[in-house]
Amino acid sequence: MNQIANTDQAEFWSGDPGQAWTSKQPFFDALLEPALSVLFEAAGLKQGDHVVDIGCGTGASLLEAATRVGKTGILTGVDVSTPMLAKAVERVKSAGLKNVQCIEADAQVYDMTPFQADHVISRFGVMFFEEPRAAFANIATAVKPGGQLSFVCWAALSENPWFEMPARIAKEVVGTPPPPNPRAPGPMAFADQAYIKEILEAARFKDAEITEIARDLTPKGTCDEVANFAATEGPAMRVVREMNGTEDDIAVIGERLVEAYAQFDTPNGMRVPALFNVVTAKR
């Protein structure tokens, strides 16, 4: 592996969370497909484009990008998670893609100047840098002059019940841990649009545009299954671990989430409202 600046995130995403994303890759792909669609609507990739995907995870964004740039395009996925990147490599090989490479590296410090890409894209992969300004300054070197940066990140926590409900219910059950720094590395680090613009301007991106777009997340499974997942992964479990919660606590959280998520159960499956910040800027 290359130099890692974000060691905590590399360890985190190569540990249990990364293993969970890898083992439950079909669930996460289905859940976040609406965000992927929004990203590619904004990016506007074309046949033959060279694309760098920051935080490519298990490869959903790489595979979709490959369909858009065709065989004459070039794709590079970058991620710090060993298991997630291994899954991405497996999926790329299974798809028979010869124009895609995956690099286990930290985009904050990895030398990206050789890429000179037409596009840098990211679906929920840029909110975890220890030093976002340094990271985006480095990412800018991957983009050729006039090239485009496009990414999607979560907007306000209050507008994203997929995160807000499990965290709130877990706190009701086990107590409330000390509040984190809202700009600390994590899913909601880029909820503030002004903060995003500051970072992009410091990295010398121009013409930054940030649009709030609402979509429904589409997790597969029954209400009970989705609630059980939310009780045992993500925000709820972070609260449980911090407060030394028990298996009984997790069971109670799951029961309450079934009740809370019932409002999202539709004839077409679970549909959980979400709000994204969709960001584009030019090098």
Secondary structure in CASP SS format (residue, H / E / C, confidence):
PFRMAT SS
TARGET T0000
AUTHOR 0000-0000-0000
METHOD secondary structure of the structure
MODEL  1
M C 1.00
N C 1.00
Q C 1.00
I C 1.00
A C 1.00
N C 1.00
T H 1.00
D H 1.00
Q H 1.00
A H 1.00
E H 1.00
F H 1.00
W H 1.00
S H 1.00
G C 1.00
D H 1.00
P H 1.00
G H 1.00
Q H 1.00
A H 1.00
W H 1.00
T H 1.00
S H 1.00
K C 1.00
Q H 1.00
P H 1.00
F H 1.00
F H 1.00
D H 1.00
A H 1.00
L H 1.00
L H 1.00
E H 1.00
P H 1.00
A H 1.00
L H 1.00
S H 1.00
V H 1.00
L H 1.00
F H 1.00
E H 1.00
A H 1.00
A H 1.00
G C 1.00
L C 1.00
K C 1.00
Q C 1.00
G C 1.00
D C 1.00
H E 1.00
V E 1.00
V E 1.00
D E 1.00
I E 1.00
G C 1.00
C C 1.00
G C 1.00
T C 1.00
G C 1.00
A H 1.00
S H 1.00
L H 1.00
L H 1.00
E H 1.00
A H 1.00
A H 1.00
T H 1.00
R H 1.00
V H 1.00
G C 1.00
K C 1.00
T C 1.00
G C 1.00
I E 1.00
L E 1.00
T E 1.00
G E 1.00
V E 1.00
D E 1.00
V C 1.00
S C 1.00
T H 1.00
P H 1.00
M H 1.00
L H 1.00
A H 1.00
K H 1.00
A H 1.00
V H 1.00
E H 1.00
R H 1.00
V H 1.00
K H 1.00
S H 1.00
A C 1.00
G C 1.00
L C 1.00
K C 1.00
N C 1.00
V E 1.00
Q E 1.00
C E 1.00
I E 1.00
E E 1.00
A C 1.00
D C 1.00
A C 1.00
Q C 1.00
V C 1.00
Y C 1.00
D C 1.00
M C 1.00
T C 1.00
P C 1.00
F C 1.00
Q C 1.00
A E 1.00
D E 1.00
H E 1.00
V E 1.00
I E 1.00
S E 1.00
R E 1.00
F C 1.00
G C 1.00
V C 1.00
M C 1.00
F C 1.00
F C 1.00
E C 1.00
E C 1.00
P H 1.00
R H 1.00
A H 1.00
A H 1.00
F H 1.00
A H 1.00
N H 1.00
I H 1.00
A H 1.00
T C 1.00
A C 1.00
V E 1.00
K E 1.00
P E 1.00
G E 1.00
G E 1.00
Q E 1.00
L E 1.00
S E 1.00
F E 1.00
V E 1.00
C E 1.00
W E 1.00
A C 1.00
A C 1.00
L H 1.00
S H 1.00
E H 1.00
N C 1.00
P H 1.00
W H 1.00
F H 1.00
E H 1.00
M H 1.00
P H 1.00
A H 1.00
R H 1.00
I H 1.00
A H 1.00
K H 1.00
E H 1.00
V H 1.00
V H 1.00
G C 1.00
T C 1.00
P C 1.00
P C 1.00
P C 1.00
P C 1.00
N C 1.00
P C 1.00
R C 1.00
A C 1.00
P C 1.00
G C 1.00
P C 1.00
M C 1.00
A C 1.00
F C 1.00
A C 1.00
D C 1.00
Q H 1.00
A H 1.00
Y H 1.00
I H 1.00
K H 1.00
E H 1.00
I H 1.00
L H 1.00
E H 1.00
A H 1.00
A C 1.00
R C 1.00
F C 1.00
K E 1.00
D E 1.00
A E 1.00
E E 1.00
I E 1.00
T E 1.00
E E 1.00
I E 1.00
A E 1.00
R E 1.00
D E 1.00
L E 1.00
T C 1.00
P C 1.00
K C 1.00
G C 1.00
T C 1.00
C H 1.00
D H 1.00
E H 1.00
V H 1.00
A H 1.00
N H 1.00
F H 1.00
A H 1.00
A H 1.00
T H 1.00
E C 1.00
G C 1.00
P H 1.00
A H 1.00
M H 1.00
R H 1.00
V H 1.00
V H 1.00
R H 1.00
E H 1.00
M C 1.00
N C 1.00
G C 1.00
T C 1.00
E H 1.00
D H 1.00
D H 1.00
I H 1.00
A H 1.00
V H 1.00
I H 1.00
G H 1.00
E H 1.00
R H 1.00
L H 1.00
V H 1.00
E H 1.00
A H 1.00
Y H 1.00
A H 1.00
Q H 1.00
F H 1.00
D E 1.00
T E 1.00
P C 1.00
N C 1.00
G E 1.00
M E 1.00
R C 1.00
V E 1.00
P E 1.00
A E 1.00
L E 1.00
F E 1.00
N E 1.00
V E 1.00
V E 1.00
T E 1.00
A E 1.00
K E 1.00
R C 1.00
END
